[in-house]
Amino acid sequence: MKTQKRTIVVFFLMFSLILTYLTPLVFAGGGNGNQNMTGKESPPENQQQGSGNTNNPTGNPGGQQIGGHNQSSPGQPGYSNKNNTTGAGDQHRYRYQRRDMNIDGAGNCTRIRSQSGNNTIEETFEIFFNIDNAPTLQLSFLPTLNTTPSQHHFSLIIEQLVEYNDINANGKYDHNDVIASTLLMSNVTFTNITYTNNTTSDGKTITIIETHTPNNLFTIIIYLVSEKTSFLNSIITPKEIKIDFSIIDYPYVNQTSQLALITQVETPFTITPEQNTYDEEQSTATQESGLNISSANHSGFFSWANVATVDNTLYPVNVTVISETEQTFTGDNQDIYTHTQVIFSYPRGESIIHDPKIGVINLLEDVVSSVLQTEYFYAIYLLTCAISVVVFCGIIFLRKKI
């Protein structure tokens, strides 16, 4: 009988020790499981980009941005899934990521302001889209929703389309190539901006902003959301706007020429090219490149897909980034301004659709989230240790009585 009691005591002792060490790991694994629904360890389930004319509410091709691999992962907030269900932990992240969007639209310009609904320490950002001259998107940070930005963080200017002969056969436009024709965006009158709301299959609302040249040769489509949403094989977050550049039936004057779209980023802050973008690090996109535009307190980005849809087939996009720094002196003050030309060179085609994005990187929110997760883990660990100590003491007490 005593041997049986000793066996039971040893069993409970081993069980308490196992409980002490494994319980925190189980909770940590569960937490990581929720995060890794968009993690990079799992192989992509769907890296095919949208090819356009299907499901696009504007009637133009769209959706080239390669979405994260888990667009069909059940329970992930903002993602389409077969069961259309959301777990409790995911609902918390879903609410944490939701932002209040304020859109002030007119025929020639749009002002989009975004503010976190639950995080009062996070500043508002604004994207101002104007087509009076060459189409321009300006990103600014604001202390509060109703204040005026003191300084633009950066501007993205869509300057011109260039038809060129690739003399050196390197697949991209450079100054050695011969220009066959050009379309200066500042010389084009774009149609009045239109605004459409679209509801996804899981009930999320997407605002679609569109303008194009009168002959539909060049179209700009902007997608924005107030919560993380899956749409057209893309994952769109409230910290960014997704943009489609669409070129349809360009009147080529040469039988072997190609097209390049020239854009320019202007900022007084530091520009750093990146092969791994912020969205890739957050596992909401794959196969992207971009520019990180950072000041002492804020960080924004301009990124793009590494492929474009040309005549319904995916092709790599060759991108050239050329930066020039301008310095001005006013008395004892020195101002530095960076002009970065980003040139997208596309394969020849009748239909070309490419998918860039601009947005912000909320470093403070990421740090707060990481700290909260760490504190949660240690709280569970300490609680488990306390329980194990009580169990262990109880076992010793019973063993003395045997």
N, C-alpha and C positions, 0 to 999 in steps of 0.2 A: 504493500500500500504506500509505504514511504517513497519507494522508487517511482511509483506512478505520480505522486505529488511533486517529487523533484523534477520529473520530466515536464509536468505542466508548468512549474515555475520557470524552468529554463526556456520553455517555449514562449511564455509571455515576455521573458527578458529579451529574447532575440527579436520578438515581434516589435517591442517598444523601440529597440535600437534601429531596426529596419524602418519603422515609421518615422523616426527622427530624421533620417537621411533621405528617404525617398519622397516624403510628402512635398517638401519644397520643390524638388525636381519635377514632380508631377504637375504642380501648379505652374512652374516656369515653362514646362513643355506645353501646357495648355495655352498659356499666354503667347508663347512663340508661335503656336499653331495658328492663332488668330492673325498674328502679324504676318506669318509666312504664307497666308493665303495669297499674298502678293509677293512672296519672297523670291529670291533669285536661285535658291537651291533646287526648287522643283523645275522640271523641264517644261517649257512652254507648251500649252495645249493649243494655242491658236495664235500663230504669228502671221496669218494671212491678213493683209490689209483690205479694207473696203475698196471696191473698184468703181464705185460711183453710182451709176444710174438706178440702182435698186435702193429703195427706202429713203431716198433723199427728198425731204419735204420741199426743197426749193426748186426741184426739177433739174438741178445741175449735179454733175458727179461730185462726190465728196467722200470724206472719211478715210484718208490715207494713213493717218497716224497709226502705227502699230500699237495695239493695246497690250496691256499686261496679260500674262498667260492665263490668268485665272478669271476671265470674264464669265465663266460658267461655274465658278466655285460657289457652292451653296452657302448662304448665310453671310456673305460679305456685303456690307452696306453699300448701296449705290451700284451694285452689280446685278445684271440680269441672271436669274437662275430658274431652274425648272420648277422647283417647289415654291418659289417666291416667298421664302421664309427668311427671317433674320434672327440670329442668336442674340442673347441679352448682352454679351460682351461687345458684339459688333454694333449694337444699337447705341452703346455709350460712345464709341468712336464716331459713329455716324452723327450724333448730336454735336460732338466736340468739333467736327470738321465743318458743320453747317455755317454758312455765312449769309449775312443780309446783303442783297444786291439792290442797288438803287440806279435805275437807268433813266437818263434824261435825253431823249432822242429827238432829232429834227431831221430834215431832209438832207442836210449837208454835213452833219456832225452828230456824234453820240458821246455822251459822258457816262461812263460806267464806274460806280463806286461800290466797293466791297468792304464789308466790315464783319468781323467774327461776331456771331450771335451770343456766344457764351464766354468769350475770352476778352475781357475789357482792357487788358494790358497790351493787346495786339493792335497795332495802328492800322488805320484804314489805308487802302491804296486805290488809286484812280487810273483808269485807262481812257484817254480821250482820243476818239477816232474822227479825223477830219478829211474831207475830200475836196475842199475848196481849191487846193493846188494839187501837188502830187499826194496821193493818199498817205496819211501819216498817223501812226499810233504813238501816243505819248504816255509813258507810265510815270506816275508820281506817288509819293507817300504823303499822308496827311495825319496829323495828330488825332483828329476826330472826324466824324462823318460829314459835318457841315462846315468845315473850315476850308480855306483856300491853300493849295499847295505852295510852299515857299520856293520850291525849286523842282523842276522836272528831273526824274531820276535818269531816264533815257528816252530817246525818240527813235522809232523805226520808220524810215521813209522808203516807200516803194517807188523807185525812180524811173526805171525804164525796162522795156523788153528789147533785146538785141538779137537780130538774126545775123549769124556769122558763119564764115567758112573756117573750119578748124585746120589751119595750115599745118601746124605741127602735129596734128593727130593725137593730141593728149586728152581728148574728150572733154575739154573745158575751155571756156572763153578766157583769153588773155590778150594782152596788147599787141601781140604779134599776129593775131588773126585779122582777117579782112571782114569788115562789117558790110553786110548786104542791105539791111534795112533796120530801122529802129522805130520804137513806139515810146515816145516820151510821155509819161503819165501826167506831167504838168500841162501838157497840151491837149489832154482828153477831158471831156466833160462827162463825168460819171452820172448815172441815174440817181434819183433820190434814194436815200437809204430806206430799206423796208425792214419791218420788225415782225417776226412770227414766233409764236409759242408752240412748241411741239411736246407731246407727252410720250415718254418711253413706255415700253411694255411693263416696267415695274413701277409706273406711276410717277416718275420724276419729270420735272419740267425743264425744258431747254429753250433758251431764247436764241433765236437765229437772226442775225443782222446781215443784210446783203446789199451790195451795190455792184454795178458792172458797167462796162462801156456800152454805148447804145447798140452796138452790133453783137453784144455778148462775147466778144473776142477775149476779154479779160474780166474775170469775176473775182470778187473778194467776198468770202462768207466767213462770218465770225460766230462761234458758238460759245455760250456762257451758261453756267449753272450756279446754283446756290448750295449744292451738295454734290459729293462725289457721285458720278453718273457714268454708266456705260452706254455708248451711243455710236452706231456706225463702226463697230469694231474698234472703238477708241475708248479710253478712260479719260474723262474730263473732270478736273477738280475745281473747286471754287477759288483756288489761288492763281488761276490762269485763264486765258481765253485761247481757244483753239481756232486756227485760221485755215481756210482753204484758199489756195491760189489756183484758179482754173483758167487754162488757155485753150480756147476752142477755135479751130479752123483759122489758124494764123495764115495770112496771105504771103506765103514764101515766094521770094523772087529768084531763088536758086534751088536747083534740084537736089543738092547734097548738103545744104546748110543745116544748122542747128539753132536752137533758141537758148538764150540765157536771160534770167531775170536778175536785175541789179537792184539791190536794196542797200540802205545805209543806216548804221546805228550811230547816233550822236549822244555823247554823254560827257559830263565833267569828271566821271569816276573811272575806276579801273575796269578794263575789259580783259577777261581771261578765257581763251578758247578751251572747250571741254569735250573730250570724247565720251565721257560718262556723265550724263546730265543729271540734274536734280531729280527729275521724274523717274529716271532709271534707278537711282539710288532708293527712291521711295517705292519702287516696283510697280509703278503705274504706267510705264512705257518701256519699250525695248527698241534697239537700233536707232538711237538718236545721237545727234551732236548739237553743239550750241555754244553760246557765249554767256558767261557769268558776268554781270555788271554789278560791282559791289562798291559801296561807300563804307564809312566807318560804322554806320548804324544799320544799313539796309542792304539787301541783296536782291536783285532781280535777274531775269534771264530771258534770252531769245534763243529758242531751240527749234530744230527741224528734224523731220524724218530723213533717214539716210537713203530712202527710196522714194520714187514717185510713180504714179500710175500713168503710163503712156499707152494710149490705145488699148486700155483694159489689161495691160501687162505691167508687172512691177519691174522697174529698172533702177540701178543705183544712180544717185544724184552726185555729180562732182561739184564741190563747193570750194570757192576761193575766198579767203578772208584777208583783206588788206587794210592795215591800220596806219593812220597818220595822227600825230599829236600836234596840236596847235597851242602855242603859249603866247599869252598876252600879258603886258605889264601896265598897271595903272598905279603910278606912284610907287609905293613900297609893296604893293600887292601883285602877286603873280597868279594868273588863272591858267589852268591847263584844260584843254578840251580835246577829246578823242573822237575822230571820225573813222569809223570802221566800215569798209565796203564789204558786203557779203553778196557774192555772185553765185547764183544757182544755175548750173549748166545742165540742160536736159537733153536726152536723146530726141531725135526728130520724131514728130508725131502730129496727128490731127487733134488729139485730145490729150492734154497734159494737166494732171492734177497733183499738187504738192501740198504738204501739210506742216506748216510751222506753228509755233505757239509762243506767246509771251506771258510772263507771270512773275510772281514774287516767291522768294524763299524765306519762310518764317522761321528763322533760326531759334528765336526765343520759344516759340510754341514747341518745336522739336525737343529742345532741352528740357522744358517743363514736363512734357510727356514722358521723356526718358527717366527723369528724376522720380516722377510719380510711380512708374512701373518698378523702379529699383526699390523705393520705399515699400511698395506693396509686397514685393518678394521677401524683403527682410522681416516685415511684420508677420507674414505667414510662417517664416522660418522660426522666429522667436516664439510664436504661439505653439508651434509643433514641439519645440524643445521643452517648453514649460509642461505641456501635456505628457511628454515622454518622461520627464523627471518625476512627475506625480505617479505615473504608472510604475516606474522603476522603484520608487520608494515604497509603493504599495506592495510590490512583489517581495522586496526585502523584508518588509514587516510580516507578510504572510509566511515567508520562508522561516523566520525565527520562531513562528508559532508551530510549525510542523514538527 
